[in-house]
């Protein structure tokens, strides 16, 4: 058994751009509570967060940008080219991250917890988990993902890959290896198979039951409507529904790729026909709802309220602190009012004072102006400002 009683904690690791976050998201689809330790590390550097002042004092005021945030690219150039600098940074951030992980695991209602950490095996966190999963991909795949998806320069991509620990050493310590060079569906099948093995292992051990895929699908129902959690098996119907609503050609593979980044909720009427769709995710303890589609002739308020309720219930299980809804500026007033009736109020970027929340909104609205609605979901925060 690992460090946390009545919890089965998976330590998920692998080198940069092997697809760790995709696997973590898949495990969340199946019912696990997931933690991104590297994103927590990002949060610790935000203005007012516990590591903010110590890092500036250690590396110098020049790493602070005009917006008072630490310039992470500049800090990265320092630490990725200097092992001693990296060690200094980790001595500051790692104890804070471990404390946050401990709190999140203890608060989690789910029996299976996943902690994604690129340096899982280099610290004491590896001794605290029940199983080590390593996601693996070829160096050529890593390089392509960094350059094409993350828009890194070729030089920076090569430097980041070379700065990582040796992947073979991680593989030697793995209890489970997920190969992520093929299609998203290949990866999903591997994750499903391992989830089934964990369920078998934990059956009869007592404590909270481990859900199977079927048990996680239906999440809300009212007034002749049912909201279900979208799964990869629904990829065709999701693609068709979005294509019909937007006039764009969306394929099954497009949806499968999206499943590595977000979740979907599907609303159906009494005839089981899909009438609504919402895309959402929880990252950095922030809920982001950024897709909402509705079939013609159906009540927007009833569907919107039911879907928001379903997202909020799942968000509470994922310990989210705040929810944001991003709607196109051209959205109908009736749709905005429907979300208003669920407690979501308009907000502008300048009105958002919490740096992590503000960064999420900046990212979501960078390319298109959006109508932003928000609602605070819990008062206590994991990384309290100092």
Buried (B, 14 or more C-beta within 10 A) or exposed (E): EBBBEEBBBBBBBBBBBBBBBBBBBBBBBBBBBBBBBBBBBBBBBBBBBBBBEBBBEBBEEEBBEEEEBBBEEBBBBBBBEEEEBBEBBBEBBBEBBBBBBEBBBEEBEBBBBBBBBBBBBBBEBBEBBBBBBBBBBEBEBBBBBBBEEEEBEEEBBBBBBEBBEEBEEBEEEBEBBBBBBEEBBEBBEBBBEBBEEBBEEBEEEEEEEBBBBEEBBEBBBEEEBBBBBBBBEBBEBBBBBBBBBEEEEBEBEBBBBBBBEBBBBBBBBEEEEBBBBBBBBBBBBBBBBBBBBBBEEBBBBBBBBBBBBBBBEBBEBBBBBBBBBBBEEEBEEEBBEBBBEBBBEEBEEEEBEBBBBBBBBEEBBEEEEBBBBBBEBEEEEBBEEE
